[in-house]
Amino acid sequence: RGLRRRVTVVLPGHLAAMTLAARSDVVCLLPAALPGTAPSPLTEAAAVLGLRLLHIPLPLPPLTIGMAWHPRHAADGAHHWLRGAVRRTLTAPEEWEEPEGRVGSPGSAGPAR
């Protein structure tokens, strides 16, 4: 197509990027909601800011998201559950791997990556 991307600014968050896009001629890329999920705060913010949301008709590299925690929380049941909930929220169901242990057991935190 002869188009090239030119990054003009990098911002620390999605809302800052959306605000800039609403007040200038830049385009910002945002992650889409997973299929079958309710509208996200980003889609609601886009509506408030008067932005149009469009699918990008180009192949894009996958978005990598990581988690970090202090080692003392590794065995904490509540923290283990939270990490699993974050994984389930940020991955499509077909990407989920079978968790260790049986469902509901202390070792089952949800999908592993």
KASULPE-V577641 format. One record per residue. RES is the residue in one small letter. BURIAL is b if it has 9 or more other C-alpha atoms within 8 Angstrom, else e. Layout:
BEGIN
RES_BURIAL / RES_BURIAL
END
This chain:
BEGIN
r_e / g_e / l_e / r_e / r_e / r_e / v_e / t_e / v_e / v_e / l_e / p_e / g_e / h_b / l_e / a_b / a_b / m_b / t_b / l_b / a_b / a_b / r_e / s_e / d_e / v_e / v_e / c_e / l_e / l_e / p_e / a_e / a_e / l_e / p_e / g_e / t_e / a_e / p_e / s_e / p_e / l_b / t_b / e_b / a_b / a_b / a_b / v_e / l_b / g_e / l_b / r_e / l_e / l_e / h_e / i_e / p_e / l_e / p_e / l_e / p_e / p_e / l_e / t_e / i_e / g_e / m_e / a_e / w_e / h_e / p_e / r_e / h_b / a_b / a_e / d_e / g_e / a_e / h_b / h_b / w_b / l_b / r_b / g_b / a_b / v_e / r_b / r_b / t_e / l_e / t_b / a_b / p_e / e_e / e_e / w_b / e_e / e_e / p_b / e_e / g_e / r_e / v_e / g_e / s_e / p_e / g_e / s_b / a_b / g_b / p_b / a_b / r_e
END
